[in-house]
């Protein structure tokens, strides 16, 4: 078994603190100052805490998007139920409720769109939500992303300063 190369440990050898087993070459004092150890532990703890915070933020972003998507689908279901109500065509109350919920649906879609655009570099938006956003944004004709090249910086050479115009007092 390979244990024959080691001598048997007896009580006398183990209880003799000046014996060979207690004189192992272990430094009696630490060569790393305590302040450096504390700083290293603090730095490590800070990095670990930052990673935890990043995970929490990613979960919150995903929950935010999921909540907006759930709200949109619930509002669509409510609107469909209102439209299918047999007295919808004659009831002003139902039409008013439909209008309010339709406005709320538009706001929820807007918030979902904004959240997806804000968080797309930090988290992966699930495919169902991405398809939902693409489908409903295309319906309204809103461009999904804006490139810096698309922005007109008004470099046509003409200065448009209202204060320099002779008719600047006409608005008063």
C-alpha positions as CSV (number, residue, x, y, z in Angstrom):
1,X,0.0,0.0,0.0
2,X,3.0,2.3,0.1
3,X,2.7,3.0,3.8
4,X,5.9,1.2,4.7
5,X,8.1,4.1,3.8
6,X,6.6,6.1,6.7
7,X,7.5,5.5,10.3
8,X,4.8,4.6,12.7
9,X,3.6,7.5,14.8
10,X,3.7,6.6,18.5
11,X,2.4,8.5,21.4
12,X,5.8,9.5,22.6
13,X,6.8,11.0,19.2
14,X,3.4,12.8,18.9
15,X,3.6,14.2,22.4
16,X,7.2,15.5,22.1
17,X,6.7,19.1,20.8
18,X,10.4,19.5,20.2
19,X,10.4,16.4,18.0
20,X,11.0,16.2,14.3
21,X,7.2,16.4,13.3
22,X,6.8,19.8,14.9
23,X,9.9,21.4,13.4
24,X,8.4,21.6,9.9
25,X,9.7,24.5,7.9
26,X,6.8,26.8,8.4
27,X,7.5,30.5,8.8
28,X,6.7,31.8,12.2
29,X,5.6,35.2,10.9
30,X,3.6,36.2,7.9
31,X,5.5,38.0,5.1
32,X,2.3,39.7,3.8
33,X,1.2,42.7,5.8
34,X,-2.2,42.5,7.3
35,X,-3.4,45.7,5.6
36,X,-2.6,44.2,2.2
37,X,-4.5,41.1,3.1
38,X,-7.5,43.1,4.1
39,X,-7.3,45.2,1.0
40,X,-7.2,42.1,-1.2
41,X,-10.1,40.5,0.7
42,X,-12.1,43.8,0.4
43,X,-11.3,44.0,-3.4
44,X,-12.4,40.4,-3.9
45,X,-15.6,41.0,-1.9
46,X,-16.4,44.1,-3.9
47,X,-15.9,42.2,-7.2
48,X,-18.2,39.4,-6.0
49,X,-20.8,41.9,-4.8
50,X,-20.7,43.8,-8.1
51,X,-21.2,40.5,-10.0
52,X,-24.2,39.8,-7.7
53,X,-25.6,43.3,-8.5
54,X,-25.2,42.7,-12.2
55,X,-27.1,39.5,-12.0
56,X,-29.9,41.2,-10.0
57,X,-30.0,44.0,-12.6
58,X,-30.2,41.6,-15.5
59,X,-33.1,39.7,-13.7
60,X,-34.9,43.0,-13.1
61,X,-34.5,44.0,-16.8
62,X,-35.9,40.7,-17.9
63,X,-38.7,41.0,-15.4
64,X,-39.5,44.5,-16.6
65,X,-39.8,43.3,-20.2
66,X,-41.8,40.3,-19.2
67,X,-44.2,42.4,-17.2
68,X,-44.8,44.8,-20.1
69,X,-45.3,41.9,-22.5
70,X,-47.8,40.2,-20.1
71,X,-49.6,43.5,-19.6
72,X,-49.9,43.9,-23.4
73,X,-51.3,40.4,-24.0
74,X,-53.8,40.8,-21.1
75,X,-55.0,44.1,-22.5
76,X,-55.4,42.6,-26.0
77,X,-57.5,39.9,-24.5
78,X,-59.7,42.4,-22.7
79,X,-60.1,44.4,-25.9
80,X,-61.1,41.3,-27.8
81,X,-63.7,40.4,-25.1
82,X,-65.1,43.9,-25.3
83,X,-65.3,43.8,-29.1
84,X,-67.1,40.4,-28.9
85,X,-69.7,41.7,-26.5
86,X,-73.1,41.7,-28.2
87,X,-74.0,45.2,-26.9
88,X,-70.6,46.7,-27.8
89,X,-71.9,48.4,-31.0
90,X,-74.7,50.2,-29.1
91,X,-73.1,50.9,-25.7
92,X,-71.2,54.1,-25.2
93,X,-69.9,52.8,-21.9
94,X,-68.3,49.8,-23.5
95,X,-66.9,52.0,-26.3
96,X,-65.4,54.3,-23.7
97,X,-63.9,51.5,-21.7
98,X,-62.5,50.1,-25.0
99,X,-61.0,53.5,-25.8
100,X,-59.3,53.7,-22.3
101,X,-58.0,50.2,-22.5
102,X,-56.8,50.7,-26.1
103,X,-54.9,53.8,-24.9
104,X,-53.4,51.8,-22.0
105,X,-52.3,49.1,-24.5
106,X,-50.6,51.7,-26.6
107,X,-48.7,52.9,-23.6
108,X,-47.7,49.4,-22.5
109,X,-46.5,48.7,-26.1
110,X,-44.5,51.9,-26.0
111,X,-42.9,51.0,-22.7
112,X,-42.2,47.5,-24.0
113,X,-40.5,48.9,-27.1
114,X,-38.4,51.3,-25.1
115,X,-37.4,48.6,-22.5
116,X,-36.4,46.2,-25.3
117,X,-34.2,48.9,-27.0
118,X,-32.7,50.1,-23.7
119,X,-31.8,46.6,-22.4
120,X,-30.9,44.8,-25.7
121,X,-27.2,45.3,-25.1
122,X,-27.3,44.0,-21.6
123,X,-29.7,41.0,-21.8
124,X,-31.1,38.7,-24.5
125,X,-34.7,39.5,-25.1
126,X,-36.7,36.3,-25.7
127,X,-37.9,35.5,-29.2
128,X,-41.6,35.8,-28.4
129,X,-41.2,39.3,-27.1
130,X,-39.0,40.3,-30.0
131,X,-41.6,39.0,-32.5
132,X,-44.4,40.8,-30.6
133,X,-42.5,44.1,-30.7
134,X,-41.5,43.7,-34.3
135,X,-45.1,42.9,-35.3
136,X,-46.7,45.8,-33.5
137,X,-44.0,48.4,-34.2
138,X,-44.2,47.6,-38.0
139,X,-47.9,48.2,-37.8
140,X,-47.4,51.8,-36.6
141,X,-44.5,52.5,-39.0
142,X,-42.0,53.4,-36.3
143,X,-38.4,52.7,-37.1
144,X,-36.9,50.2,-34.8
145,X,-33.4,51.7,-34.4
146,X,-31.9,55.0,-35.3
147,X,-28.4,55.3,-36.7
148,X,-26.4,58.4,-36.2
149,X,-26.2,58.8,-40.0
150,X,-30.0,59.2,-40.2
151,X,-30.0,62.4,-38.1
152,X,-29.9,65.6,-40.1
153,X,-27.6,68.0,-38.4
154,X,-28.9,70.9,-40.5
155,X,-25.6,71.6,-42.3
156,X,-27.2,73.3,-45.2
157,X,-25.1,76.4,-44.6
158,X,-28.0,78.7,-43.8
159,X,-28.1,80.1,-40.3
160,X,-31.6,80.0,-38.8
161,X,-31.4,82.4,-36.0
162,X,-34.7,83.9,-35.1
163,X,-33.2,86.7,-33.0
164,X,-31.3,88.1,-35.9
165,X,-34.4,88.3,-38.0
166,X,-35.9,91.7,-38.5
167,X,-39.4,90.4,-37.6
168,X,-38.2,89.0,-34.2
169,X,-40.7,91.2,-32.4
170,X,-43.7,90.0,-34.4
171,X,-44.5,87.1,-32.0
172,X,-45.0,89.5,-29.0
